[in-house]
């Protein structure tokens, strides 16, 4: 205390001046945090561009529509294919799904129980074959960032399935105005799923203030992939569909790819697992004969998708036809590129 008294006597500052200095230091720390977490290096393996590979490809679509008689029709194939792939798997199953819960909101429509179907399929497979390695990667939104203890997590882990909730902290800030503050004051505050007292924006169970504070970072692992090995070889599925009951009537698409593309998908999933303090299977392939008559497939993730979309739009020539299907269409450069392409004719 004497040291501080001597410093105070030497500086002879007023209380207002001390407060101004403290506020300046806090502001500098906040700005430095916000800027750094916007441009910081990404974890290795994120923002991935794979090789162009020739492969067999199958397109799947889930469609919900109103027929000529005014009746709603639901034509679904994607999760039937996923469940079939799990059933066919021999030694490895790696699943990465964004929404993995049974919440349906205020909907009164009968929904397909996709969360439980996937949970039951993985548990059943593990019980049939105790040696099979099953990894289930998902986004922390399903536990509301640690504010809940999902029962299906417990069921899967008890059966021997490795459940990995993605650690989003290493990813860059998409909401730096909040994240600059979050990383200074709040990221190391623990969460307790038994101490919830605030309304849950996604369900009925109460959650903590910490869950809301984390939510405002606006980060997510938005992937939806499945990789398995079968008697017919490796299979990969990439889709826009979630094992989320409230989304079960949504229209979605998927690609099922046979062969070496699985190595690239597994590599990207291993990066997410490692980022989250865990591990996931990988696959090393040697040289093999290519069937150039088959279409070419390339695995892209995160920023590589953005760059590829921009390049595709910007290189479109007059009289060419451009099809683009996106869940979110808000990136300003992509919207500007689409307008420019339309102006080129």
C-alpha positions in Angstrom: 0.0 0.0 0.0 2.9 2.4 0.7 4.1 2.0 -2.9 0.7 3.1 -4.2 0.6 6.0 -1.7 4.1 7.2 -2.9 3.0 6.9 -6.6 -0.2 8.9 -5.8 1.8 11.6 -3.9 4.2 11.8 -6.8 1.6 12.0 -9.5 -0.8 14.2 -7.5 -3.7 13.2 -9.8 -7.3 13.9 -9.1 -9.9 11.1 -8.9 -11.3 12.2 -12.2 -7.9 11.8 -13.9 -7.4 8.3 -12.4 -10.8 7.3 -13.8 -10.0 8.7 -17.2 -6.7 6.7 -17.3 -8.6 3.5 -16.2 -11.2 4.0 -18.9 -8.6 4.6 -21.6 -6.8 1.3 -20.6 -10.1 -0.6 -20.7 -11.0 0.9 -24.1 -7.5 0.0 -25.5 -7.8 -3.5 -24.2 -11.3 -3.9 -25.6 -10.3 -2.6 -29.1 -7.2 -4.8 -29.1 -9.3 -7.8 -28.2 -12.0 -7.1 -30.8 -9.4 -6.6 -33.6 -7.2 -9.6 -32.7 -10.1 -12.0 -32.5 -11.4 -10.8 -35.9 -8.1 -11.5 -37.7 -6.3 -14.1 -35.5 -4.9 -17.2 -37.2 -7.4 -20.0 -37.7 -6.7 -23.5 -36.3 -4.9 -25.8 -38.7 -7.2 -27.7 -41.0 -10.0 -25.1 -41.0 -10.6 -23.3 -44.3 -9.9 -26.5 -46.2 -9.5 -27.0 -50.0 -9.3 -30.6 -51.0 -8.1 -32.2 -54.2 -10.3 -32.6 -57.3 -11.3 -36.3 -57.3 -13.3 -38.4 -59.7 -16.1 -40.2 -57.9 -19.6 -41.6 -58.0 -22.1 -39.0 -56.8 -25.7 -39.4 -55.8 -28.0 -36.4 -55.3 -30.8 -36.5 -52.7 -33.5 -34.0 -51.9 -36.1 -33.7 -49.2 -39.2 -31.8 -50.5 -42.2 -30.5 -48.6 -44.9 -28.9 -50.9 -48.6 -28.4 -51.4 -50.1 -30.6 -54.1 -52.8 -29.8 -56.6 -55.4 -30.8 -54.1 -54.1 -28.4 -51.5 -52.6 -31.1 -49.3 -49.1 -30.9 -47.8 -46.8 -33.6 -49.1 -43.5 -34.6 -47.5 -41.1 -36.5 -49.6 -37.9 -37.3 -47.6 -34.8 -39.3 -48.5 -31.8 -37.8 -46.8 -32.1 -39.2 -43.3 -33.2 -42.6 -44.6 -29.8 -42.6 -46.5 -27.9 -41.5 -43.3 -29.5 -44.3 -41.3 -28.7 -46.8 -44.1 -25.0 -45.7 -44.1 -24.8 -46.1 -40.4 -26.2 -49.6 -40.7 -23.7 -50.5 -43.4 -20.7 -49.2 -41.5 -17.9 -51.7 -40.6 -15.2 -50.0 -38.6 -15.8 -46.2 -38.6 -18.6 -43.7 -38.4 -18.0 -40.0 -38.1 -21.0 -37.7 -37.9 -20.9 -33.9 -37.7 -24.3 -32.2 -37.3 -25.1 -28.6 -36.4 -28.6 -28.9 -34.9 -29.0 -32.1 -32.9 -32.0 -31.8 -30.6 -35.7 -32.5 -30.4 -37.0 -28.9 -30.0 -40.0 -28.0 -32.2 -40.8 -24.5 -30.9 -44.5 -23.6 -31.1 -45.2 -25.9 -34.1 -48.4 -28.1 -33.7 -47.5 -30.2 -36.8 -46.3 -33.8 -36.3 -42.6 -33.8 -36.7 -40.3 -36.7 -37.5 -38.1 -37.5 -34.4 -34.8 -37.2 -36.3 -32.7 -36.5 -33.2 -33.8 -39.8 -31.5 -33.7 -41.8 -34.8 -30.0 -40.8 -35.2 -29.2 -41.3 -31.5 -30.8 -44.8 -31.5 -29.1 -45.8 -34.8 -25.6 -44.9 -33.4 -26.3 -46.6 -30.1 -27.6 -49.7 -31.8 -24.6 -49.9 -34.1 -22.2 -49.6 -31.2 -24.0 -52.4 -29.3 -23.9 -54.6 -32.4 -20.2 -54.0 -32.9 -18.2 -52.9 -29.8 -15.1 -52.4 -31.9 -16.5 -49.9 -34.3 -15.3 -46.3 -33.7 -18.1 -43.8 -33.7 -17.6 -40.0 -33.3 -20.5 -37.6 -33.1 -19.5 -34.0 -33.4 -22.0 -31.2 -32.9 -22.5 -27.6 -32.1 -22.7 -26.2 -28.5 -26.0 -24.6 -29.3 -27.6 -28.0 -28.6 -26.7 -27.7 -24.9 -27.2 -23.9 -25.1 -23.5 -23.5 -24.6 -23.3 -25.6 -21.5 -26.5 -24.4 -19.9 -28.2 -27.8 -20.3 -27.1 -31.5 -20.0 -28.8 -33.1 -23.0 -30.1 -36.6 -22.3 -29.2 -37.9 -25.7 -25.5 -36.9 -25.1 -25.6 -39.0 -21.9 -27.2 -42.0 -23.8 -24.6 -41.8 -26.5 -21.6 -41.5 -24.2 -22.9 -44.3 -22.0 -23.1 -46.6 -25.1 -19.5 -45.8 -26.0 -20.0 -43.1 -28.7 -17.5 -40.2 -28.5 -19.6 -37.1 -28.4 -17.7 -33.9 -29.1 -19.2 -30.4 -28.6 -17.2 -28.1 -30.9 -15.0 -25.6 -29.1 -15.8 -22.4 -31.0 -13.3 -20.1 -29.1 -10.4 -20.6 -31.6 -12.6 -19.3 -34.5 -12.6 -15.7 -35.5 -15.1 -13.3 -34.0 -18.2 -12.6 -36.2 -19.6 -10.1 -33.7 -16.4 -8.3 -32.6 -18.4 -5.6 -30.8 -19.4 -8.2 -28.2 -16.6 -10.7 -28.5 -14.0 -8.0 -27.8 -15.5 -7.7 -24.3 -16.3 -11.4 -24.0 -12.7 -12.6 -24.4 -11.5 -10.2 -21.7 -14.1 -10.8 -19.0 -16.3 -13.8 -19.6 -14.9 -16.7 -21.6 -13.4 -18.4 -18.6 -16.5 -18.2 -16.4 -17.8 -21.7 -16.0 -21.4 -22.8 -16.8 -23.6 -25.0 -14.6 -26.5 -26.8 -16.3 -28.1 -27.3 -12.8 -28.3 -23.5 -12.1 -30.5 -22.3 -14.9 -32.9 -19.5 -14.1 -33.5 -17.6 -17.3 -35.9 -18.5 -20.2 -34.5 -20.8 -22.8 -34.9 -19.3 -26.3 -35.0 -22.8 -27.8 -36.9 -24.9 -25.3 -38.6 -25.2 -21.9 -35.6 -25.8 -19.6 -34.1 -22.9 -17.8 -30.6 -21.7 -18.7 -27.9 -19.5 -17.2 -26.8 -16.0 -17.9 -23.5 -17.4 -19.1 -25.4 -19.2 -21.9 -26.8 -15.9 -23.2 -23.4 -14.2 -23.0 -21.9 -17.0 -25.1 -24.8 -16.9 -27.6 -24.1 -13.3 -28.5 -20.7 -14.3 -30.1 -22.7 -15.6 -33.0 -20.4 -18.5 -33.8 -21.3 -22.0 -34.9 -20.1 -25.3 -36.4 -22.6 -25.3 -39.2 -21.4 -28.5 -40.9 -23.7 -31.5 -41.7 -21.6 -34.5 -42.8 -21.4 -38.2 -42.4 -18.5 -40.6 -43.3 -18.6 -44.4 -43.0 -16.7 -47.4 -44.4 -18.8 -50.1 -45.9 -18.2 -53.4 -47.8 -18.5 -51.4 -51.0 -15.8 -48.8 -49.8 -15.9 -45.4 -48.1 -19.0 -43.2 -48.4 -19.4 -39.6 -47.5 -22.5 -37.5 -47.2 -22.7 -33.7 -47.1 -26.1 -32.2 -46.6 -28.1 -29.1 -45.6 -30.4 -31.2 -43.3 -30.1 -31.3 -39.5 -31.2 -34.1 -37.1 -33.5 -31.6 -35.5 -37.1 -32.4 -35.0 -38.3 -28.9 -35.6 -36.6 -29.0 -39.0 -37.9 -32.4 -40.1 -40.3 -30.9 -42.6 -37.8 -28.6 -44.2 -36.7 -28.9 -47.8 -33.0 -29.9 -48.0 -30.5 -31.4 -50.3 -27.5 -33.8 -50.0 -24.7 -35.4 -51.9 -23.6 -38.9 -51.3 -20.0 -39.6 -52.7 -18.3 -42.9 -52.9 -14.5 -43.3 -52.6 -11.5 -41.2 -51.7 -13.4 -38.0 -51.0 -13.9 -39.5 -47.6 -10.3 -38.9 -46.8 -10.8 -35.2 -47.3 -14.0 -35.0 -45.2 -12.3 -37.0 -42.4 -9.3 -34.6 -42.5 -11.6 -31.6 -42.0 -13.5 -33.3 -39.2 -10.2 -34.3 -37.5 -9.4 -30.6 -37.5 -12.6 -29.8 -35.6 -12.1 -32.6 -33.1 -8.5 -31.4 -32.5 -9.6 -27.8 -32.1 -12.1 -29.1 -29.4 -9.4 -31.0 -27.5 -10.4 -34.5 -28.8 -9.6 -36.7 -31.8 -11.3 -38.2 -34.8 -10.3 -40.9 -37.3 -8.3 -40.1 -40.4 -7.7 -41.9 -43.6 -4.4 -42.1 -45.6 -4.8 -43.2 -49.2 -2.1 -44.2 -51.7 -2.2 -43.8 -55.5 -5.1 -45.5 -57.2 -6.4 -45.7 -60.7 -8.8 -42.9 -61.6 -12.0 -43.3 -63.6 -12.0 -40.0 -65.5 -15.5 -40.7 -66.9 -16.9 -39.9 -63.4 -17.6 -36.3 -62.3 -15.1 -34.5 -60.2 -15.7 -33.6 -56.6 -13.8 -31.2 -54.4 -14.3 -30.7 -50.6 -14.3 -27.1 -49.5 -14.9 -25.7 -46.0 -15.4 -22.4 -44.3 -13.6 -19.5 -46.1 -12.7 -21.7 -49.0 -16.4 -22.0 -49.8 -16.7 -18.2 -49.8 -13.7 -17.8 -52.1 -15.0 -20.5 -54.5 -18.4 -18.9 -54.7 -17.0 -15.5 -55.4 -14.7 -16.9 -58.1 -17.6 -18.8 -59.7 -19.8 -15.7 -59.9 -17.0 -13.3 -61.0 -15.8 -15.5 -63.8 -19.3 -16.1 -65.2 -19.5 -14.9 -68.8 -22.4 -13.3 -70.7 -25.2 -15.8 -71.7 -23.9 -18.4 -69.2 -26.4 -19.7 -66.6 -25.6 -19.5 -62.9 -27.4 -21.5 -60.2 -26.7 -20.7 -56.6 -28.5 -22.3 -53.6 -27.6 -20.9 -50.2 -29.2 -21.0 -46.7 -28.0 -17.6 -45.8 -27.5 -14.9 -48.5 -26.2 -11.9 -46.6 -22.5 -11.6 -47.5 -22.2 -8.2 -49.2 -19.4 -9.1 -51.6 -21.5 -12.1 -52.9 -24.6 -10.0 -53.4 -22.5 -7.4 -55.2 -20.9 -10.1 -57.4 -24.4 -11.4 -58.3 -25.6 -8.0 -59.3 -22.5 -7.5 -61.4 -23.0 -10.9 -63.1 -26.6 -10.0 -63.9 -25.4 -6.7 -65.5 -23.0 -8.6 -67.7 -25.9 -10.5 -69.1 
